[in-house]
Amino acid sequence: MPHVDPFTAPSRSSTIPKPRELDETQQSKYDEVLKHFQELEELPTKQHSDKKSPITRHEKSWLTQECFLRYLRATKWKVHDCIKRIEGTLVWRRTFGVDPETTLPPDLVGPENETGKEVVLGYDNDCRPCLYLKPGRQNTKASHRQVQHLVFMLERVIDFMPSGQDQLALLIDFKPTKVGINSKLPSISTGREVLSILQDHYPERLGKALLTNIPWLGWTFLKVIHPFIDPLTREKLVFQEPFPNYVPKEQLDKDFGGDVDFDYEHDKYWPAVCKIAEKKRQNYMRNFDALGGTIGLSEVDLRKPADDSSEPSEAVTPSEKDDLSQNIQNLDIKKDQE
């Protein structure tokens, strides 16, 4: 029987790499960033606006330990640049609209995915959730909704990340299909907009990008867009290599050498992926509230399943430790995994 919905957890054969430890200088820079956002009370309501509003509960839950570290790495540990980038992303998220409950609901972008041109399916060898991009299944003309659809799927694949993993894998297949009515590659302007969103607002989220079935026109497009791809992202691109080298066969689509007989049925897959993501977000926010609802919590703890009774990671600063102790009694705080 064909597989028609996402996997909710990595394969037993996949393992999460050990997190990188911080040296004293990096820890000091992290503490500066954390302190800034703990003291920050409000931000512009949208880009190019003087009107401000308080940091929301969901924004606080987004401002995690791992979030600060991702932006610090992306800015080469320059504190001022890191703070500016994070604040810029928060305002961008308010302006663009990323909330699946209000500003970016499944019904808005659902028509974009009727042919299965973007699919969350399985996890790679490092437990990164996989997002398949299939330009050959393009079913709509270029529009802002296409970009909204990509952002929606990025947010959903992040929902699927297991505790301890904060990166995703992109599996990009350029093979043309009979399903798509518009199999042309995106315009250079659209490509640059998407790159800007990925690099500016989802830094260090990409763990690996596998590209296959690249046509001559595709190579030309990649050559033109290449100068706009930052060096860190370029290092993560893998061209024309077997997908089973990076993804366990038991969670890899058979079209790419896996064992999964995946058949995209929009009426079954779309509700399933949205429902699973919603449950994972609800679990994330329950953990956030239970741990005190403060800025700087660890995604390791926030993404722990509801039935995981293991103890939370140590907060990065003594003040965070106090916040936790006030909300959760009798917990032994473990050593910080970062």
Sequence and secondary structure as in RCSB ss.txt:
>XXXX:A:sequence
MPHVDPFTAPSRSSTIPKPRELDETQQSKYDEVLKHFQELEELPTKQHSDKKSPITRHEKSWLTQECFLRYLRAT
KWKVHDCIKRIEGTLVWRRTFGVDPETTLPPDLVGPENETGKEVVLGYDNDCRPCLYLKPGRQNTKASHRQVQHL
VFMLERVIDFMPSGQDQLALLIDFKPTKVGINSKLPSISTGREVLSILQDHYPERLGKALLTNIPWLGWTFLKVI
HPFIDPLTREKLVFQEPFPNYVPKEQLDKDFGGDVDFDYEHDKYWPAVCKIAEKKRQNYMRNFDALGGTIGLSEV
DLRKPADDSSEPSEAVTPSEKDDLSQNIQNLDIKKDQE
>XXXX:A:secstr
  B S  SS  TT          HHHHHHHHHHHHHHHH  EEESSTT   EEE  HHHHHHS HHHHHHHHHHT
TT HHHHHHHHHHHHHHHHHH   TTTTS HHHHGGGGTT SEEEEEE TTS EEEEE GGG  S S HHHHHHH
HHHHHHHHHT  TT   EEEEEE    SS S      HHHHHHHHHHHHHHSTT EEEEEEES  HHHHHHHHHH
GGGS HHHHTTEEES  GGGTS GGGSBGGGT SB B   HHHHHHHHHHHHHHHHHHHHHHHHHTTS TT  HH
HHT  TT     B  SSHHHHHHHHHHS S   B    
